[in-house]
Every structure is written in structure tokens, then in C-alpha cells.
Amino acid sequence: MLKQGKLIVVGAGPGDPELVTLKAIKAIESADVLLYDALVNDELLKYAPNAECIFVGKRKGCYTYQQEQINDLFVQRAHEGKVVVRLKGGDPFVFGRGSEEMEHAANFGIETLLVPGLSSSLSVPAMQNIPVTKRGSSESFWVITGTTKEHKLSDDIRLAAKSNATVVILMGMSKLSQIVQLFKNEGKSKTAIAIVQNGTRADEKIGLGTIESIETEVKRKELTNPAIIIIGEVVKHRAKILEIQRTYKQPELELVR
């Protein structure tokens, strides 16, 4: 009798392979088939040495598989009695289509499980010593997609720009000029902003500035996708910590620049 296959949707965290959960590693080790995205660190594949590993991500707008083909893949392999691990960057439920893929599998009678991951929206700022909330600076935070499925700027950014909350924007670099203008329209030209490219990875880059200066900084640092945009007074916490460390002569604790 053919064993029952299943789909496990797993969050791989922001990029640093050490920022992955033990439960995620156990799931990867159990895989017969591993379908992984572009933002997944290849080092995680070593936990599935005997699995069929298939890259299904996109790089620079080029798709190796369309979403419908990915869906067909995990349904087919699961119906063959295989454990399919769908490995996604960050957390699968934060702009990761994890819920959509689980629903698709469930509609075919396939058992589905989820292993959450560290969302890049929180962990990437944190690794640069930027808190998304801080007493006296920010009482809440927004996490917003910069680009909707219609390839337009999310209307939520306009609403967030009116608030005093920290605003974290994913997939927003192509819309940076529009984002900057929305904040300028709210009189926030001097508000602090950070952009972190390839967060938590060895090739991480960061640009710091204000709403009015950040586009110049992006050009100077040649920042591009994949990147996370963090807007709010909390961004200033990073410089404050670095200054304290310099005062106490602890250069070994200095953060990645």
C-alpha cells in the first residue's frame, strides 16, 4: 500500500542559516522532495541530502516555475506518497503564499502542515539593532507589501504615512520614489529611514538617511532588491547603540554596516 504523502510548508527565516528553527530543520530532514525559493539559503539543503531538491524561485523577474506549475509539482509528488517540503524565505504566512499553497493541497485531500519562520520584516531590522517598537518612539508597527498583485503601490502605505507607527515595507524598492513622496506629503521629510539589502546574509548592505535624502543614498550605495525599508524614529536607535559602544571602546560589538 502506498504511504500517505503530505505537504509541509516551512519558513527558512531571513537568510542567515543560523536563524532557522529546530522544527524547520527536522522538517527539511524528513523531506523526500524539497521545493525551495530564491531567498532560501542554499546551506539549508544540506539537511536533505537524499531529497529531490527543486529550485522553484524567481531571480530578477525570471521564473523557473509559474505558481500553477509549483502547485502541480507538490500535488503530484504528495500523491506518489512522498513528503514534500515547501521551503520559503522568512515566514510563509507573511507575503509568502504559504496559505494559498496549503489550501490548494488540502483541496486535493493532501495533509498539510506549517512550520513558521522568522519573518524578515522583524528579524532583518533587529539584526541591524533597529527595533520596530520602542517606548517613547513607536507604539505600533505596520508591515506592508510595497507592490500588490496588480503591481501597484499598496494603498495601506498612504494610511501608514499618516500614523506615528514604524512602517516596514517589503518588496518596495521599485516604488521607492512614490513611497518617499507619500511621506513628504505628510510633512515627514526629516523622518529617519533605513534600507537593508540581503538582510542577515554575508553580502548584506544598508543605507541610512531621512525621507528627503534616502534616494541619493540608495544610488550611492547601489541598493536594490531584495531589500526591506524601515521608516520611523526607531531607526535612530541603531546609531545610538553604535555611539555607546564606541564610547566604551567595544569595536568587536559593532554592527554590520
C-alpha positions as CSV (number, residue, x, y, z in Angstrom):
1,M,0.0,0.0,0.0
2,L,1.3,3.4,-1.0
3,K,2.2,5.6,2.1
4,Q,0.3,8.8,2.5
5,G,2.1,11.8,1.2
6,K,1.9,15.3,2.7
7,L,3.0,18.9,2.2
8,I,5.0,20.8,4.9
9,V,5.3,24.5,4.3
10,V,8.4,25.7,6.1
11,G,9.8,29.1,6.9
12,A,13.5,29.4,6.2
13,G,14.0,32.7,8.0
14,P,15.6,35.9,6.6
15,G,18.7,34.3,5.1
16,D,21.3,33.6,7.8
17,P,21.1,29.7,8.1
18,E,21.6,30.0,11.8
19,L,18.3,31.9,12.1
20,V,16.2,28.9,11.3
21,T,14.2,26.9,13.9
22,L,14.9,23.4,15.0
23,K,11.4,22.4,13.9
24,A,12.3,23.7,10.4
25,I,15.5,21.6,10.3
26,K,13.6,18.5,11.4
27,A,11.0,19.1,8.6
28,I,13.7,19.5,6.0
29,E,15.4,16.3,7.2
30,S,12.1,14.4,6.7
31,A,11.7,15.6,3.0
32,D,11.5,13.3,0.1
33,V,11.1,16.3,-2.1
34,L,12.3,19.8,-1.4
35,L,10.9,22.8,-3.3
36,Y,12.8,25.9,-2.4
37,D,12.7,29.6,-3.3
38,A,15.3,32.1,-4.3
39,L,15.5,33.8,-0.8
40,V,16.3,30.4,0.8
41,N,20.0,30.0,1.8
42,D,21.4,27.0,-0.1
43,E,23.2,25.9,3.1
44,L,19.8,24.6,4.4
45,L,19.8,22.0,1.5
46,K,22.5,20.0,3.3
47,Y,19.8,18.9,5.8
48,A,18.1,17.0,3.0
49,P,21.0,15.1,1.3
50,N,18.8,12.4,-0.1
51,A,15.8,14.5,-1.2
52,E,14.9,15.6,-4.7
53,C,15.7,19.3,-4.5
54,I,14.0,21.5,-7.0
55,F,14.5,25.3,-7.3
56,V,11.2,26.9,-7.9
57,G,12.0,30.6,-7.1
58,K,12.4,33.6,-9.2
59,R,15.5,35.8,-9.7
60,K,15.4,39.3,-11.3
61,G,11.9,38.7,-12.5
62,C,12.7,35.4,-14.2
63,Y,10.5,32.4,-13.1
64,T,11.8,28.9,-13.3
65,Y,8.2,27.7,-12.5
66,Q,4.9,29.5,-12.6
67,Q,2.8,29.2,-9.4
68,E,0.4,26.8,-11.2
69,Q,3.4,24.5,-12.0
70,I,4.6,24.6,-8.4
71,N,1.1,23.6,-7.3
72,D,1.1,20.7,-9.8
73,L,4.5,19.6,-8.5
74,F,3.7,19.3,-4.9
75,V,0.3,17.7,-5.6
76,Q,1.9,15.1,-7.9
77,R,4.7,14.2,-5.5
78,A,2.4,14.0,-2.5
79,H,0.1,11.7,-4.4
80,E,3.1,9.5,-5.0
81,G,3.3,9.1,-1.2
82,K,6.2,11.5,-0.7
83,V,6.8,14.1,2.0
84,V,7.1,17.4,0.2
85,V,8.7,20.3,2.0
86,R,7.9,23.7,0.5
87,L,10.8,25.9,1.8
88,K,10.2,29.6,1.7
89,G,12.2,32.6,2.9
90,G,11.1,34.4,6.0
91,D,7.7,33.3,7.3
92,P,5.4,31.6,4.8
93,F,2.4,33.5,6.1
94,V,3.9,36.9,5.7
95,F,3.6,37.7,1.9
96,G,4.8,34.2,1.2
97,R,1.7,32.5,-0.4
98,G,2.0,29.8,2.2
99,S,-1.7,29.9,3.0
100,E,-2.6,29.7,-0.7
101,E,-0.4,26.6,-1.3
102,M,-1.8,24.9,1.8
103,E,-5.4,25.5,0.6
104,H,-4.5,24.1,-2.8
105,A,-3.0,20.9,-1.4
106,A,-5.9,20.5,1.0
107,N,-8.4,20.6,-1.9
108,F,-6.7,17.5,-3.3
109,G,-7.0,15.7,0.0
110,I,-3.3,16.2,1.0
111,E,-2.4,16.6,4.6
112,T,-0.8,20.0,5.1
113,L,1.4,21.3,7.9
114,L,3.1,24.6,8.6
115,V,6.4,25.4,10.3
116,P,6.6,29.2,10.9
117,G,9.9,31.0,10.2
118,L,11.4,34.3,11.4
119,S,9.9,37.0,9.3
120,S,12.4,39.2,7.6
121,S,10.1,42.2,8.4
122,L,11.1,41.8,12.1
123,S,14.4,39.9,12.1
124,V,16.3,42.0,9.5
125,P,15.7,45.3,11.3
126,A,16.5,43.6,14.6
127,M,19.9,42.3,13.3
128,Q,20.8,45.8,12.5
129,N,19.7,46.9,16.0
130,I,16.6,48.6,14.8
131,P,13.6,47.8,17.0
132,V,10.2,48.1,15.3
133,T,8.7,49.3,18.6
134,K,10.3,51.4,21.4
135,R,8.8,53.1,24.4
136,G,8.5,56.9,23.6
137,S,9.2,56.4,19.9
138,S,6.8,53.9,18.4
139,E,3.7,52.2,20.0
140,S,3.0,50.0,16.9
141,F,4.2,49.0,13.5
142,W,2.9,48.3,10.1
143,V,4.2,45.6,7.8
144,I,3.2,46.3,4.2
145,T,3.8,44.9,0.8
146,G,5.2,47.6,-1.4
147,T,3.8,46.0,-4.6
148,T,0.3,44.4,-4.8
149,K,-0.6,41.5,-7.1
150,E,-1.7,44.2,-9.6
151,H,1.9,45.6,-9.5
152,K,0.6,48.8,-7.9
153,L,1.7,50.6,-4.7
154,S,-0.3,49.4,-1.7
155,D,-2.9,52.0,-0.6
156,D,-2.0,51.0,3.0
157,I,1.3,52.9,2.7
158,R,-0.7,56.1,2.3
159,L,-2.6,55.3,5.5
160,A,0.6,54.3,7.4
161,A,2.4,57.5,6.4
162,K,-0.3,59.4,8.4
163,S,0.5,57.5,11.6
164,N,3.3,57.7,14.2
165,A,3.9,53.9,13.8
166,T,7.1,52.3,12.5
167,V,6.5,51.3,8.8
168,V,8.2,48.2,7.4
169,I,7.8,47.8,3.7
170,L,8.7,44.6,1.8
171,M,9.1,44.4,-2.0
172,G,9.0,48.2,-2.2
173,M,12.3,49.2,-3.9
174,S,10.7,49.7,-7.3
175,K,8.2,52.0,-5.7
176,L,10.7,53.9,-3.5
177,S,10.1,57.3,-5.2
178,Q,6.3,57.0,-4.7
179,I,6.8,55.9,-1.1
180,V,9.1,58.9,-0.3
181,Q,6.6,61.3,-1.9
182,L,3.8,60.0,0.3
183,F,5.8,60.6,3.4
184,K,6.8,64.1,2.2
185,N,3.1,64.9,1.6
186,E,2.6,64.2,5.3
187,G,5.4,66.6,6.3
188,K,7.8,63.8,7.2
189,S,10.8,64.7,5.1
190,K,13.1,64.6,8.2
191,T,11.8,61.2,9.3
192,A,14.5,58.5,9.7
193,I,14.7,55.6,7.2
194,A,16.8,52.6,6.7
195,I,17.0,50.2,3.7
196,V,18.6,46.8,4.2
197,Q,19.5,44.7,1.2
198,N,20.2,41.0,1.6
199,G,19.4,41.2,5.3
200,T,21.4,38.8,7.6
201,R,23.4,37.5,4.7
202,A,27.2,37.8,4.1
203,D,26.5,40.3,1.3
204,E,24.2,42.5,3.4
205,K,24.2,46.2,2.7
206,I,22.5,49.1,4.5
207,G,21.6,52.6,3.6
208,L,20.6,55.2,6.2
209,G,19.1,58.6,5.9
210,T,15.9,60.6,6.0
211,I,12.9,60.6,3.7
212,E,14.4,63.5,1.8
213,S,17.9,62.1,1.5
214,I,17.4,58.3,1.1
215,E,17.1,58.2,-2.7
216,T,20.5,59.8,-3.0
217,E,21.9,57.2,-0.5
218,V,20.3,54.3,-2.4
219,K,22.1,55.5,-5.6
220,R,25.4,55.9,-3.7
221,K,25.2,52.5,-2.1
222,E,23.7,50.9,-5.3
223,L,20.9,49.3,-3.2
224,T,18.4,47.2,-4.9
225,N,16.1,44.2,-4.3
226,P,15.8,42.1,-2.2
227,A,15.6,44.8,0.4
228,I,13.5,45.9,3.4
229,I,12.5,49.5,4.0
230,I,12.1,50.7,7.6
231,I,10.7,54.1,8.3
232,G,10.4,55.8,11.7
233,E,12.2,57.2,14.7
234,V,13.3,53.7,15.8
235,V,15.9,53.8,13.1
236,K,17.9,56.3,15.2
237,H,18.3,53.6,17.9
238,R,21.0,51.9,15.7
239,A,23.3,55.0,15.7
240,K,22.7,55.5,19.4
241,I,23.9,52.0,20.2
242,L,26.9,52.3,18.0
243,E,27.9,55.5,19.7
244,I,27.6,54.0,23.1
245,Q,29.8,51.1,22.0
246,R,32.4,53.4,20.7
247,T,32.3,55.3,24.0
248,Y,33.1,52.2,25.9
249,K,35.6,51.0,23.3
250,Q,33.9,47.8,22.2
251,P,34.5,47.7,18.5
252,E,34.0,44.0,18.4
253,L,30.4,44.5,19.1
254,E,29.9,47.0,16.2
255,L,27.1,46.0,13.9
256,V,27.4,45.3,10.2
257,R,27.5,48.5,8.2
